[in-house]
Amino acid sequence: MKLLQVLLDDQYSFKGIKEKRLIARAILLNEHNEICLEHLYGDDAFGHRDYYETPGGGIEENESLIDGLKREVEEELGYKIKVIQELGLVIDNYNLIARENYNYYFLAKVIGSGQKHQTLFEQKMIKSRQFYSLEDAIKKYEDMQNELVGALVKQRELPILYLIRDQKILEAIAKPKK
């Protein structure tokens, strides 16, 4: 997968890297090609959270990126998905927990209902999930907090939305194949 960017954490003091984590993330589309965003809100060790994030999560041992993404989206949102295409890799660090993340982004489409099973963290911190037009999703990110973990998420995800807009990816998938 193409490396899109490598980001450093400028919000928390560097403590070294003790863990590397593989993460699969979906730019998840509904039948109207709107993008699913999760609104995280609350307080924890990272400080105050009030930002948006795309669905996804950690890949388990011996699990492929695609299988992990499908599992994570079903657990978090209760959706079955079909992966449409790879978008790229973003490497970032969370200094507070001494972790380097390898975020693999995929474009995916909701194809049905599944079995939702959220963690306690997800139940506590995810305020809402909603689908937005691409431009509205970009605006949500542009207006997000510019500090703490929200700033780290923003610098990781906003360029992915710009990539989708600038390369007209949604328009390309909406056209019928000949």
WOFENSUL-V651922 format. One record per residue. N is the residue number from 0. RES is the residue in three letters. D_LAST is the distance of its C-alpha to the last C-alpha in whole Angstrom. Layout:
# WOFENSUL-V651922
n=[N | N]
res=[RES | RES]
d_last=[D_LAST | D_LAST]
This chain:
# WOFENSUL-V651922
n=[0 | 1 | 2 | 3 | 4 | 5 | 6 | 7 | 8 | 9 | 10 | 11 | 12 | 13 | 14 | 15 | 16 | 17 | 18 | 19 | 20 | 21 | 22 | 23 | 24 | 25 | 26 | 27 | 28 | 29 | 30 | 31 | 32 | 33 | 34 | 35 | 36 | 37 | 38 | 39 | 40 | 41 | 42 | 43 | 44 | 45 | 46 | 47 | 48 | 49 | 50 | 51 | 52 | 53 | 54 | 55 | 56 | 57 | 58 | 59 | 60 | 61 | 62 | 63 | 64 | 65 | 66 | 67 | 68 | 69 | 70 | 71 | 72 | 73 | 74 | 75 | 76 | 77 | 78 | 79 | 80 | 81 | 82 | 83 | 84 | 85 | 86 | 87 | 88 | 89 | 90 | 91 | 92 | 93 | 94 | 95 | 96 | 97 | 98 | 99 | 100 | 101 | 102 | 103 | 104 | 105 | 106 | 107 | 108 | 109 | 110 | 111 | 112 | 113 | 114 | 115 | 116 | 117 | 118 | 119 | 120 | 121 | 122 | 123 | 124 | 125 | 126 | 127 | 128 | 129 | 130 | 131 | 132 | 133 | 134 | 135 | 136 | 137 | 138 | 139 | 140 | 141 | 142 | 143 | 144 | 145 | 146 | 147 | 148 | 149 | 150 | 151 | 152 | 153 | 154 | 155 | 156 | 157 | 158 | 159 | 160 | 161 | 162 | 163 | 164 | 165 | 166 | 167 | 168 | 169 | 170 | 171 | 172 | 173 | 174 | 175 | 176 | 177]
res=[MET | LYS | LEU | LEU | GLN | VAL | LEU | LEU | ASP | ASP | GLN | TYR | SER | PHE | LYS | GLY | ILE | LYS | GLU | LYS | ARG | LEU | ILE | ALA | ARG | ALA | ILE | LEU | LEU | ASN | GLU | HIS | ASN | GLU | ILE | CYS | LEU | GLU | HIS | LEU | TYR | GLY | ASP | ASP | ALA | PHE | GLY | HIS | ARG | ASP | TYR | TYR | GLU | THR | PRO | GLY | GLY | GLY | ILE | GLU | GLU | ASN | GLU | SER | LEU | ILE | ASP | GLY | LEU | LYS | ARG | GLU | VAL | GLU | GLU | GLU | LEU | GLY | TYR | LYS | ILE | LYS | VAL | ILE | GLN | GLU | LEU | GLY | LEU | VAL | ILE | ASP | ASN | TYR | ASN | LEU | ILE | ALA | ARG | GLU | ASN | TYR | ASN | TYR | TYR | PHE | LEU | ALA | LYS | VAL | ILE | GLY | SER | GLY | GLN | LYS | HIS | GLN | THR | LEU | PHE | GLU | GLN | LYS | MET | ILE | LYS | SER | ARG | GLN | PHE | TYR | SER | LEU | GLU | ASP | ALA | ILE | LYS | LYS | TYR | GLU | ASP | MET | GLN | ASN | GLU | LEU | VAL | GLY | ALA | LEU | VAL | LYS | GLN | ARG | GLU | LEU | PRO | ILE | LEU | TYR | LEU | ILE | ARG | ASP | GLN | LYS | ILE | LEU | GLU | ALA | ILE | ALA | LYS | PRO | LYS | LYS]
d_last=[27 | 28 | 31 | 30 | 34 | 38 | 40 | 43 | 45 | 47 | 49 | 51 | 53 | 52 | 53 | 52 | 49 | 50 | 46 | 43 | 40 | 36 | 34 | 31 | 30 | 27 | 25 | 24 | 22 | 23 | 20 | 21 | 20 | 24 | 26 | 28 | 32 | 35 | 38 | 41 | 44 | 48 | 50 | 51 | 52 | 49 | 51 | 49 | 46 | 44 | 40 | 36 | 35 | 31 | 32 | 32 | 35 | 37 | 36 | 38 | 40 | 38 | 35 | 31 | 30 | 27 | 29 | 32 | 29 | 28 | 32 | 33 | 31 | 32 | 35 | 35 | 33 | 33 | 29 | 27 | 24 | 21 | 21 | 17 | 19 | 22 | 23 | 27 | 30 | 33 | 37 | 39 | 43 | 45 | 48 | 50 | 49 | 49 | 45 | 42 | 39 | 36 | 33 | 30 | 27 | 24 | 21 | 21 | 20 | 23 | 22 | 26 | 29 | 32 | 35 | 36 | 39 | 40 | 43 | 46 | 45 | 42 | 44 | 46 | 44 | 41 | 42 | 38 | 35 | 32 | 29 | 28 | 26 | 25 | 28 | 30 | 30 | 31 | 34 | 35 | 35 | 37 | 39 | 40 | 44 | 44 | 47 | 47 | 44 | 42 | 42 | 41 | 38 | 37 | 37 | 35 | 32 | 32 | 31 | 28 | 27 | 27 | 25 | 22 | 23 | 24 | 20 | 18 | 17 | 17 | 15 | 12 | 12 | 12 | 9 | 6 | 4 | 0]
